Amino acid sequence: MRAIFFAAIIFVSVNQLTAQETSHSPSTSDMLVGMKSSKWIDRSKAFEQASEALASERLSSNDSERLKLAIIQLLMKENDLANIPDDEQAKWSAKLAKGEVETEDEEYYPSLISFVVGMNDERAIPALIGAMPYASDATGALLRFGNKALGPILEQLKSRNALLRISALEMAITMEGQNELVSAARIREMLRSALNDPDSGVRGHAVNEIACLDDRQDFVAILENLAKTDPVHYKGREDDGVDGDQFYPVRFDARRALRQIKNHEPCVWRH
C-alpha cells in the first residue's frame, strides 16, 4: 500500500509539473505577435521560441506553415532596419553615436539569416536578397536558386543602399554566363555604371572587379580619369604618396588596377 501511495504522489507531481511547463509554453499566436513587436528583444525571443517549436515537430502543419512564413517576414523586417538608404546613413550614424538607436544582440540577426537559409524555401528569396551584404550563406542559397533569384538580385543594382548595390554586382559577376541577363556585355555595362555611382564604396568595388577581368585593358581610360579626379578623400591618411597627406580610396584603387594592367599582374581582389 505504501509503495502504491508514493507512486500515486509521484504520478500527480509529474503531471502537475508537465501542466505547468505546458502552461508556460508560448502558443503559436504568442510567437506570431512577438515577431511583430517594435522591440528587437521581443522579436528575438519569439524567433527563438518559433525555431525551437519547429524543430520539435510537434506543431500542426498549419501552425508550422504560419511560423515559417512569419520567420521569413521577420528577416525582411530586420533587413529593412539594416539596409538604410545612403542619404539617411549619416543621420543614423549620428543617432547611434548619441545612443539614440537601439542596437541588437550580435547573434540574433545572423542566427535568423542562417535559419531562413536552412529552410531552403523559394518564398524566402526576397528576404535572402536583403541579407546578401551580411551573410555568405545567404548569397550561397541565392546561387542555388539560380534563375529564380536572378531578376530580384539585379533589381538591387538600383537600391538606395550601397551595400545592396555592391552585393548585387558581386552576385551578377559570380553568375556571369548562366543567363542572358548576366552576359559578359551586360556585366561590363553594370561595371561602367557602378563607376559613376554616388557612393565611393561602390565605385571602388567596381574598380577592383574590373582589375580581375580578362578584358580589363578596355577600361584603362576610365581608370586613369578616376585615378586623377575621384573626389572622395579623408584626412590624416597617406596612400602611395601621390595625394600628399590626403587619402583618396578610389584613386588609390584605380592606380593599383592600372599598375596591374600595365605590368600584366593578376588582380589581388579575388585571390
Backbone bond lengths (Angstrom), bond angles and torsions (degrees), N, CA, C in turn:
res aa  C-N    CA-C-N  psi(-1)  N-CA   C-N-CA  omega(-1)  CA-C   N-CA-C  phi
1 M - - - 1.468 - - 1.534 110.50 -
2 R 1.343 116.21 -43.35 1.465 119.08 -177.88 1.531 109.79 -62.12
3 A 1.356 116.20 -41.64 1.460 119.93 179.97 1.521 110.57 -62.37
4 I 1.313 115.76 -41.56 1.467 119.91 179.39 1.526 110.27 -64.35
5 F 1.349 115.39 -40.45 1.465 121.14 -179.02 1.530 110.79 -61.16
6 F 1.367 115.68 -47.91 1.463 119.21 -179.23 1.535 111.59 -66.99
7 A 1.320 115.68 -35.53 1.463 119.25 177.88 1.517 110.35 -63.06
8 A 1.330 115.11 -38.33 1.467 119.53 179.26 1.525 110.59 -65.74
9 I 1.350 116.12 -41.14 1.463 120.24 179.22 1.528 110.46 -61.98
10 I 1.348 116.16 -45.68 1.468 120.87 179.94 1.522 110.55 -61.16
11 F 1.329 116.28 -41.95 1.461 121.31 -178.94 1.527 111.16 -61.67
12 V 1.346 114.70 -44.77 1.468 119.67 179.47 1.523 110.81 -65.31
13 S 1.333 116.89 -41.16 1.460 121.28 -178.93 1.525 110.95 -63.24
14 V 1.334 115.93 -44.50 1.459 120.44 179.30 1.517 110.57 -61.63
15 N 1.327 115.90 -42.62 1.461 119.42 179.14 1.522 111.89 -63.46
16 Q 1.334 115.47 -38.08 1.458 119.44 179.43 1.528 110.78 -66.17
17 L 1.342 116.39 -41.88 1.457 120.34 178.91 1.519 110.61 -64.41
18 T 1.326 116.01 -42.13 1.457 120.37 179.12 1.518 110.77 -62.76
19 A 1.316 115.38 -41.29 1.468 120.09 179.15 1.519 110.75 -64.22
20 Q 1.351 116.05 -38.93 1.458 119.64 179.53 1.521 110.89 -66.14
21 E 1.354 115.79 -42.22 1.452 119.72 179.33 1.520 110.69 -63.09
22 T 1.346 115.32 -41.86 1.456 119.83 -179.34 1.517 110.74 -64.23
23 S 1.335 115.40 -40.16 1.451 119.20 -178.40 1.513 112.23 -66.17
24 H 1.358 116.33 -25.72 1.451 120.28 -179.93 1.523 112.12 -91.03
25 S 1.324 118.28 -9.08 1.462 121.15 178.62 1.524 108.83 -74.13
26 P 1.321 117.07 129.56 1.465 119.04 -178.40 1.522 111.53 -68.79
27 S 1.294 115.98 144.91 1.454 120.47 176.48 1.522 109.39 -80.25
28 T 1.317 116.15 167.22 1.463 120.18 176.61 1.524 110.47 -58.29
29 S 1.320 116.10 -40.54 1.472 119.97 179.15 1.517 111.41 -62.60
30 D 1.342 116.57 -39.57 1.470 120.48 178.44 1.532 110.45 -60.87
31 M 1.321 115.97 -43.86 1.461 120.31 -178.30 1.533 110.92 -67.72
32 L 1.310 116.48 -38.67 1.466 120.20 178.42 1.523 111.00 -63.50
33 V 1.320 115.63 -41.66 1.471 120.29 178.30 1.533 110.06 -65.48
34 G 1.333 115.79 -43.06 1.461 120.03 -178.87 1.510 112.75 -61.21
35 M 1.334 117.75 -36.59 1.460 120.62 -178.86 1.526 112.54 -73.46
36 K 1.313 116.69 -10.75 1.470 120.62 177.19 1.524 112.30 -101.63
37 S 1.316 116.54 3.36 1.466 121.08 -177.78 1.532 111.29 -63.41
38 S 1.317 115.63 152.12 1.463 120.56 175.78 1.528 111.88 -78.94
39 K 1.336 116.90 -10.99 1.455 121.86 -179.97 1.525 110.10 -100.39
40 W 1.333 116.04 127.40 1.466 119.11 -176.34 1.517 111.97 -63.07
41 I 1.319 117.66 -32.87 1.465 119.57 -177.76 1.521 110.80 -65.34
42 D 1.343 116.68 -34.64 1.464 120.58 175.74 1.525 110.66 -69.77
43 R 1.322 115.89 -40.65 1.472 119.46 179.62 1.522 110.25 -65.44
44 S 1.332 115.41 -41.18 1.463 120.22 179.42 1.529 111.41 -61.86
45 K 1.326 115.80 -44.78 1.458 120.50 -179.54 1.522 110.79 -64.44
46 A 1.332 116.68 -43.00 1.463 120.66 -179.73 1.525 110.81 -65.23
47 F 1.350 116.89 -38.38 1.464 120.28 177.43 1.525 110.58 -62.97
48 E 1.319 116.35 -44.47 1.467 120.47 179.32 1.527 110.63 -60.55
49 Q 1.331 116.30 -42.75 1.461 120.49 179.16 1.523 110.93 -65.09
50 A 1.327 115.72 -41.64 1.463 119.97 -178.74 1.525 111.51 -66.86
51 S 1.328 116.73 -41.54 1.466 119.43 179.78 1.523 111.24 -65.33
52 E 1.326 116.36 -36.85 1.467 120.22 176.92 1.521 110.99 -68.03
53 A 1.323 116.14 -40.20 1.458 120.08 179.45 1.523 111.13 -64.40
54 L 1.328 116.45 -40.56 1.470 119.96 178.89 1.527 111.10 -67.27
55 A 1.311 115.78 -37.35 1.470 119.62 179.69 1.519 111.93 -67.97
56 S 1.332 116.35 -28.12 1.471 120.18 -178.09 1.520 112.51 -70.73
57 E 1.348 116.24 -21.96 1.470 122.26 -179.66 1.524 112.27 59.92
58 R 1.328 116.56 24.33 1.466 119.78 178.32 1.528 111.80 -99.59
59 L 1.311 116.76 -0.08 1.456 120.61 -178.49 1.520 111.54 -82.27
60 S 1.306 115.28 155.44 1.458 119.48 172.37 1.523 107.82 -70.54
61 S 1.316 117.02 160.41 1.458 120.12 -179.42 1.527 110.88 -61.67
62 N 1.330 116.55 -34.97 1.460 120.62 179.44 1.530 111.18 -66.58
63 D 1.342 117.01 -46.93 1.465 120.39 179.43 1.527 111.20 -65.82
64 S 1.320 116.19 -37.55 1.462 120.09 178.22 1.522 110.52 -61.59
65 E 1.312 116.25 -43.61 1.456 120.87 -179.89 1.532 111.07 -65.74
66 R 1.303 116.83 -41.00 1.470 121.27 179.51 1.530 110.86 -62.19
67 L 1.323 116.34 -41.58 1.466 119.49 -179.24 1.523 111.68 -70.17
68 K 1.315 117.00 -38.37 1.471 119.87 179.25 1.530 110.77 -61.96
69 L 1.318 116.09 -45.81 1.461 120.12 179.53 1.530 110.79 -64.91
70 A 1.332 115.75 -38.04 1.465 119.94 179.45 1.523 111.14 -65.20
71 I 1.326 117.37 -36.82 1.466 120.96 179.18 1.523 110.60 -68.27
72 I 1.330 117.02 -39.43 1.465 120.38 175.69 1.527 110.08 -61.55
73 Q 1.327 116.10 -44.95 1.469 120.82 178.61 1.527 110.93 -64.70
74 L 1.325 116.33 -34.29 1.461 120.44 177.85 1.515 110.64 -63.87
75 L 1.330 117.37 -43.19 1.464 119.95 178.15 1.526 110.63 -62.80
76 M 1.315 117.16 -38.25 1.457 120.17 178.02 1.528 110.62 -63.33
77 K 1.323 116.45 -37.99 1.473 120.61 177.87 1.528 110.39 -64.61
78 E 1.345 116.36 -45.75 1.461 119.63 -179.55 1.530 111.03 -66.05
79 N 1.337 116.77 -34.81 1.458 120.33 176.08 1.524 110.82 -61.50
80 D 1.330 115.87 -43.25 1.466 120.01 -179.79 1.530 110.84 -60.18
81 L 1.316 116.27 -36.33 1.458 120.25 179.43 1.531 111.56 -72.94
82 A 1.332 115.77 -29.27 1.473 120.04 -178.18 1.527 112.37 -84.72
83 N 1.322 116.41 -37.51 1.465 120.73 -173.81 1.527 111.02 -89.77
84 I 1.312 115.20 70.13 1.458 121.40 -178.02 1.532 109.57 -71.98
85 P 1.320 118.04 136.07 1.471 120.02 175.99 1.527 111.39 -56.60
86 D 1.315 115.91 148.11 1.465 120.92 -176.64 1.524 112.46 -54.29
87 D 1.338 116.34 -40.98 1.456 119.26 -175.10 1.526 112.98 -73.88
88 E 1.323 116.89 -8.26 1.463 120.63 177.72 1.529 112.23 -105.94
89 Q 1.324 116.64 -5.24 1.455 121.40 -174.64 1.523 112.22 -62.17
90 A 1.326 116.48 -43.66 1.467 119.83 -178.18 1.522 111.34 -63.52
91 K 1.338 116.19 -41.03 1.465 120.04 178.64 1.524 110.56 -64.09
92 W 1.342 115.84 -41.46 1.467 120.18 -179.20 1.524 110.12 -65.20
93 S 1.329 116.93 -41.59 1.466 120.89 -179.68 1.532 110.78 -63.08
94 A 1.334 115.87 -38.69 1.457 120.01 179.22 1.530 110.91 -65.27
95 K 1.333 115.84 -40.94 1.463 120.03 178.16 1.532 111.19 -66.50
96 L 1.327 115.96 -37.55 1.462 120.16 178.91 1.525 110.32 -63.90
97 A 1.335 116.71 -41.64 1.467 121.03 179.72 1.522 111.82 -63.78
98 K 1.325 116.75 -29.95 1.458 121.47 179.54 1.535 112.96 -88.62
99 G 1.332 116.70 -0.52 1.452 120.10 -179.07 1.507 113.56 75.24
100 E 1.344 116.74 21.89 1.457 120.91 -177.86 1.526 112.11 -92.44
101 V 1.330 116.63 -3.72 1.456 121.53 -178.98 1.514 109.36 -111.55
102 E 1.322 116.00 132.04 1.461 121.16 179.19 1.526 109.12 -77.04
103 T 1.318 117.53 123.84 1.461 121.66 179.85 1.522 110.61 -100.95
104 E 1.322 115.00 140.79 1.457 120.88 -176.37 1.521 111.48 -88.02
105 D 1.324 114.65 163.15 1.460 121.45 172.18 1.532 108.54 -62.51
106 E 1.321 117.17 139.58 1.461 121.40 -174.70 1.522 113.33 -66.88
107 E 1.312 117.69 -20.87 1.460 120.86 -176.89 1.525 113.24 -88.84
108 Y 1.323 116.49 -25.00 1.463 120.72 -171.86 1.533 112.99 -61.63
109 Y 1.327 117.17 -56.85 1.463 120.66 -175.71 1.536 112.26 -62.03
110 P 1.335 119.55 -48.47 1.470 119.10 176.77 1.526 112.96 -59.00
111 S 1.326 117.20 -38.55 1.470 120.77 179.22 1.521 110.87 -64.82
112 L 1.326 115.55 -39.46 1.464 120.47 178.82 1.520 110.44 -64.52
113 I 1.331 116.60 -45.01 1.465 120.16 178.16 1.525 110.54 -60.31
114 S 1.326 115.98 -46.98 1.460 120.77 -178.57 1.525 111.60 -60.03
115 F 1.328 116.37 -40.12 1.464 119.80 -179.89 1.524 110.28 -64.14
116 V 1.332 116.91 -44.58 1.463 120.28 -178.94 1.526 110.49 -65.94
117 V 1.325 117.63 -37.84 1.465 120.96 175.11 1.521 109.90 -57.95
118 G 1.329 116.17 -45.31 1.455 121.14 -178.43 1.511 114.42 -66.04
119 M 1.328 117.29 -18.14 1.458 120.49 178.61 1.529 111.69 -69.09
120 N 1.336 116.38 -27.09 1.466 121.68 -179.57 1.527 110.80 51.31
121 D 1.320 115.01 49.24 1.460 122.36 -173.75 1.527 108.61 -116.81
122 E 1.334 116.80 122.40 1.460 121.00 -178.54 1.525 112.28 -59.72
123 R 1.313 116.77 -25.64 1.459 119.73 179.78 1.528 111.47 -66.61
124 A 1.316 116.37 -15.17 1.464 121.05 -178.70 1.528 112.51 -89.01
125 I 1.320 118.94 0.33 1.464 120.86 -177.40 1.526 112.44 -53.77
126 P 1.342 119.98 -48.69 1.479 118.81 178.79 1.532 112.65 -59.79
127 A 1.331 116.74 -38.48 1.466 120.36 179.64 1.521 111.02 -67.02
128 L 1.322 117.40 -40.89 1.460 121.27 -179.39 1.531 111.20 -69.60
129 I 1.318 116.77 -31.92 1.464 120.18 176.92 1.525 109.87 -64.42
130 G 1.321 116.42 -41.91 1.458 119.67 177.78 1.513 113.32 -64.97
131 A 1.339 116.22 -22.11 1.465 121.17 -178.60 1.523 112.51 -95.16
132 M 1.329 118.15 0.26 1.471 121.50 -176.60 1.527 114.12 -51.20
133 P 1.329 119.07 -43.76 1.474 117.51 -175.99 1.518 114.30 -70.08
134 Y 1.321 117.74 -11.01 1.462 119.61 -168.36 1.527 114.66 -115.98
135 A 1.330 118.49 -6.82 1.464 119.19 -177.95 1.519 110.61 -154.97
136 S 1.313 116.41 123.49 1.462 120.33 178.85 1.522 111.59 -66.26
137 D 1.341 117.25 -27.82 1.458 117.85 179.40 1.524 110.94 -70.22
138 A 1.337 117.46 -24.29 1.465 120.19 175.11 1.525 109.93 -68.30
139 T 1.339 116.91 -43.76 1.459 119.36 178.67 1.524 110.69 -67.49
140 G 1.332 116.48 -36.22 1.463 119.76 177.07 1.519 111.70 -61.76
141 A 1.318 116.85 -41.29 1.460 121.23 178.89 1.521 110.42 -64.45
142 L 1.324 116.63 -41.66 1.461 120.24 179.74 1.527 111.32 -64.50
143 L 1.315 116.95 -37.67 1.465 120.01 177.08 1.522 110.58 -62.73
144 R 1.315 117.06 -35.43 1.474 120.35 178.50 1.522 111.56 -68.67
145 F 1.322 116.91 -29.65 1.465 119.70 178.15 1.535 111.45 -76.47
146 G 1.333 116.56 -17.54 1.456 121.51 173.48 1.512 114.70 60.06
147 N 1.343 116.09 -130.37 1.463 121.39 -174.60 1.521 113.59 -60.49
148 K 1.313 117.26 -26.16 1.463 120.10 -179.97 1.530 111.07 -64.02
149 A 1.329 115.77 -27.62 1.467 119.85 -178.72 1.520 112.68 -99.67
150 L 1.323 117.53 -14.39 1.461 120.73 -170.93 1.524 113.41 -60.96
151 G 1.328 117.38 -49.36 1.460 120.96 -179.17 1.520 112.69 -56.39
152 P 1.334 117.36 -53.13 1.469 119.29 178.04 1.534 113.62 -61.20
153 I 1.332 116.86 -32.49 1.473 119.66 177.58 1.525 109.85 -64.72
154 L 1.326 117.00 -48.05 1.451 120.71 -178.09 1.528 112.29 -64.56
155 E 1.321 116.70 -26.55 1.465 120.15 176.63 1.528 111.09 -60.91
156 Q 1.338 115.91 -27.74 1.462 119.97 -178.57 1.528 113.08 -72.19
157 L 1.324 117.52 -9.22 1.459 119.93 173.34 1.527 110.47 -63.56
158 K 1.340 116.06 -18.93 1.472 121.51 178.52 1.527 111.49 -104.36
159 S 1.324 116.98 9.92 1.466 120.59 -179.04 1.521 111.27 -62.12
160 R 1.321 115.79 155.00 1.468 121.14 175.92 1.529 111.10 -84.42
161 N 1.326 117.03 -0.36 1.456 121.83 -179.85 1.526 109.60 -109.80
162 A 1.326 117.11 124.78 1.462 121.58 -174.99 1.532 112.48 -62.31
163 L 1.333 117.49 -38.80 1.463 119.83 -178.82 1.520 111.41 -63.92
164 L 1.332 116.67 -35.98 1.461 119.42 177.93 1.531 110.51 -70.07
165 R 1.323 117.11 -36.53 1.472 119.41 177.66 1.530 110.15 -65.06
166 I 1.325 116.03 -41.72 1.465 119.82 178.08 1.527 110.65 -63.30
167 S 1.320 116.56 -45.87 1.471 120.72 -178.71 1.521 111.18 -62.55
168 A 1.331 116.43 -40.57 1.464 120.00 179.54 1.529 110.43 -64.03
169 L 1.333 116.35 -39.89 1.465 119.99 178.22 1.526 110.71 -64.67
170 E 1.323 116.94 -43.82 1.464 121.44 177.66 1.529 111.07 -59.14
171 M 1.331 115.57 -45.83 1.464 119.99 -178.63 1.527 110.84 -64.10
172 A 1.330 116.69 -41.46 1.458 120.09 179.77 1.519 110.76 -61.34
173 I 1.332 116.67 -43.69 1.467 120.76 179.32 1.532 110.35 -63.76
174 T 1.323 116.46 -40.43 1.463 120.81 178.79 1.525 111.62 -63.82
175 M 1.342 115.83 -33.44 1.466 120.89 -176.23 1.528 112.23 -95.02
176 E 1.326 117.11 9.85 1.468 120.62 -177.67 1.524 111.26 -54.12
177 G 1.331 115.09 133.43 1.458 120.86 178.20 1.509 114.94 88.55
178 Q 1.304 118.45 -9.87 1.464 121.00 -178.37 1.527 112.82 -83.74
179 N 1.331 115.86 -14.70 1.448 120.74 -176.15 1.523 107.23 -159.80
180 E 1.335 117.14 153.33 1.470 119.70 -179.20 1.531 112.27 -63.54
181 L 1.340 115.94 -21.02 1.460 119.33 177.65 1.518 112.33 -70.82
182 V 1.332 116.50 -18.93 1.471 120.20 178.72 1.533 110.21 -124.01
183 S 1.321 115.10 48.67 1.462 120.77 174.00 1.520 108.54 -72.19
184 A 1.320 116.34 165.83 1.467 120.36 179.38 1.528 110.77 -58.68
185 A 1.325 116.57 -41.12 1.463 120.04 -179.89 1.524 111.13 -64.54
186 R 1.321 116.22 -39.97 1.476 120.12 179.89 1.525 110.75 -66.61
187 I 1.330 116.91 -38.71 1.466 120.50 178.83 1.526 109.97 -62.48
188 R 1.327 116.91 -43.51 1.467 120.15 179.51 1.528 110.75 -63.49
189 E 1.315 116.41 -35.85 1.468 120.70 176.97 1.531 110.30 -64.82
190 M 1.336 116.13 -42.35 1.469 120.89 177.91 1.525 110.98 -61.23
191 L 1.337 116.13 -42.77 1.461 120.16 -178.21 1.529 111.26 -66.50
192 R 1.326 116.89 -41.65 1.459 119.76 178.14 1.529 110.65 -62.32
193 S 1.317 115.85 -39.28 1.465 119.97 177.51 1.518 110.72 -65.16
194 A 1.335 116.14 -41.51 1.467 120.53 -178.78 1.525 111.97 -64.95
195 L 1.328 117.44 -27.82 1.463 120.35 178.34 1.528 111.89 -66.84
196 N 1.327 116.23 -16.55 1.464 121.24 178.03 1.527 111.72 -105.80
197 D 1.320 116.44 10.79 1.467 120.41 -178.58 1.530 109.96 -63.69
198 P 1.336 118.01 143.75 1.475 119.61 178.87 1.520 114.23 -66.56
199 D 1.334 117.36 -17.56 1.466 120.60 -179.29 1.526 109.76 -96.11
200 S 1.320 116.15 128.18 1.467 120.19 -178.19 1.522 112.27 -65.04
201 G 1.336 117.08 -29.40 1.460 120.08 178.23 1.517 111.74 -64.00
202 V 1.328 116.51 -39.77 1.466 120.60 177.57 1.522 110.11 -67.83
203 R 1.325 116.72 -42.73 1.465 119.72 179.11 1.527 110.85 -61.84
204 G 1.317 116.88 -45.27 1.458 120.74 179.57 1.517 111.65 -62.97
205 H 1.317 116.07 -38.84 1.466 119.95 179.14 1.527 110.18 -63.99
206 A 1.329 116.21 -42.32 1.463 119.90 179.12 1.526 111.10 -62.69
207 V 1.322 116.74 -40.49 1.472 120.98 177.60 1.518 110.64 -58.87
208 N 1.296 116.57 -46.35 1.465 120.77 -178.47 1.528 111.93 -66.54
209 E 1.324 116.76 -34.91 1.466 120.01 176.77 1.528 110.25 -68.67
210 I 1.325 116.91 -40.28 1.461 121.07 179.50 1.526 110.93 -60.47
211 A 1.321 116.52 -37.54 1.465 120.41 -179.13 1.526 112.33 -62.14
212 C 1.319 117.55 -16.11 1.459 121.37 -178.63 1.532 113.04 -100.52
213 L 1.328 117.61 1.25 1.466 120.85 -179.06 1.520 111.46 -79.70
214 D 1.324 115.93 151.95 1.464 120.31 175.23 1.529 110.67 -68.35
215 D 1.337 116.23 -32.28 1.464 120.29 -177.81 1.531 111.34 -104.70
216 R 1.325 117.07 34.26 1.464 121.25 -176.24 1.524 112.94 -62.37
217 Q 1.341 116.98 -21.42 1.464 120.69 178.53 1.521 111.00 -58.64
218 D 1.324 117.01 -29.23 1.467 121.11 -178.56 1.528 112.42 -66.12
219 F 1.329 117.67 -15.78 1.459 121.56 -176.51 1.528 113.06 -101.95
220 V 1.330 117.67 6.39 1.462 120.72 -173.89 1.524 112.18 -57.22
221 A 1.317 117.22 -45.77 1.468 120.15 -176.80 1.536 111.11 -61.41
222 I 1.321 116.60 -41.89 1.468 120.59 179.60 1.526 110.08 -66.99
223 L 1.321 116.76 -41.63 1.464 120.50 -179.83 1.522 111.17 -65.31
224 E 1.322 116.19 -38.83 1.470 119.28 178.61 1.523 111.14 -62.72
225 N 1.323 116.29 -38.50 1.467 119.94 178.00 1.527 111.04 -66.21
226 L 1.330 116.83 -44.12 1.462 120.73 178.22 1.519 111.50 -62.77
227 A 1.328 116.66 -38.11 1.465 121.06 -178.43 1.521 112.35 -63.52
228 K 1.329 116.59 -19.35 1.467 120.68 -178.70 1.528 113.54 -107.04
229 T 1.343 116.01 -28.21 1.465 117.44 -167.25 1.516 116.23 -120.04
230 D 1.339 120.10 -11.77 1.472 117.86 -177.19 1.533 109.15 -57.12
231 P 1.327 117.40 129.44 1.466 119.94 -168.47 1.524 117.61 -84.85
232 V 1.316 118.31 -20.68 1.467 119.78 -171.90 1.522 110.58 -73.39
233 H 1.346 115.77 127.84 1.463 119.80 179.76 1.521 110.17 -150.17
234 Y 1.323 114.72 163.16 1.460 122.35 -179.24 1.516 109.62 -129.89
235 K 1.308 115.90 148.41 1.457 120.68 -179.56 1.528 111.45 -83.76
236 G 1.336 113.69 155.93 1.455 119.30 170.68 1.504 115.96 77.91
237 R 1.334 117.79 12.01 1.465 119.21 178.41 1.518 109.11 -133.51
238 E 1.312 116.67 138.93 1.456 121.43 176.87 1.518 109.57 -104.25
239 D 1.317 116.67 146.59 1.463 118.57 175.18 1.533 109.14 -107.02
240 D 1.319 117.71 -105.44 1.468 118.92 -179.74 1.529 111.95 -106.00
241 G 1.326 116.06 23.58 1.455 120.75 174.16 1.509 115.68 86.85
242 V 1.315 118.09 -6.82 1.460 120.72 -175.33 1.526 111.46 -75.88
243 D 1.318 116.65 -34.87 1.462 121.07 -173.32 1.527 113.53 -105.63
244 G 1.333 117.49 24.77 1.456 120.41 178.94 1.508 112.27 65.60
245 D 1.329 115.60 -132.54 1.465 119.02 -177.30 1.528 112.61 -95.45
246 Q 1.311 115.93 15.43 1.467 120.98 177.09 1.530 109.35 -105.10
247 F 1.320 115.46 144.55 1.465 119.49 178.19 1.519 109.49 -109.68
248 Y 1.336 116.10 114.98 1.459 123.06 177.45 1.534 107.44 -105.93
249 P 1.304 118.68 97.72 1.468 120.10 -172.09 1.521 115.00 -60.93
250 V 1.337 117.69 -41.04 1.465 119.33 -178.77 1.526 110.46 -71.85
251 R 1.319 117.24 -39.17 1.469 120.19 175.87 1.532 109.97 -60.01
252 F 1.314 115.23 -42.93 1.468 120.38 -179.98 1.526 110.72 -60.37
253 D 1.352 116.41 -46.43 1.465 120.31 179.28 1.527 111.46 -63.89
254 A 1.344 116.02 -40.38 1.461 119.86 -178.96 1.532 110.87 -64.99
255 R 1.317 117.50 -41.84 1.478 120.27 178.80 1.532 110.96 -65.04
256 R 1.321 116.35 -39.25 1.468 119.37 177.58 1.525 110.68 -63.57
257 A 1.338 116.86 -42.91 1.460 120.38 178.37 1.527 111.10 -62.54
258 L 1.320 116.62 -40.67 1.465 120.07 179.49 1.526 111.52 -64.40
259 R 1.317 116.73 -38.73 1.478 119.78 177.01 1.526 110.49 -63.85
260 Q 1.317 116.40 -41.61 1.461 119.76 179.81 1.527 111.27 -64.12
261 I 1.328 115.53 -39.25 1.460 119.62 178.72 1.529 110.32 -67.20
262 K 1.323 116.96 -48.06 1.462 121.75 -177.98 1.522 111.73 -61.34
263 N 1.329 116.51 -41.09 1.469 121.03 -176.02 1.520 113.30 -92.82
264 H 1.334 116.31 5.16 1.472 122.12 179.79 1.532 111.56 57.14
265 E 1.329 115.27 41.21 1.462 121.45 -179.98 1.523 110.06 -94.63
266 P 1.314 117.19 148.51 1.471 119.06 175.04 1.520 110.70 -67.97
267 C 1.324 116.64 153.22 1.456 119.29 178.17 1.520 109.82 -70.94
268 V 1.300 115.60 156.91 1.477 120.42 179.47 1.517 111.04 -104.08
269 W 1.310 117.50 -2.94 1.454 122.01 -172.18 1.516 112.83 -71.81
270 R 1.315 117.62 -44.67 1.463 121.49 -175.39 1.528 112.01 -107.09
271 H 1.296 116.75 23.96 1.478 119.75 179.99 1.523 109.74 -127.67
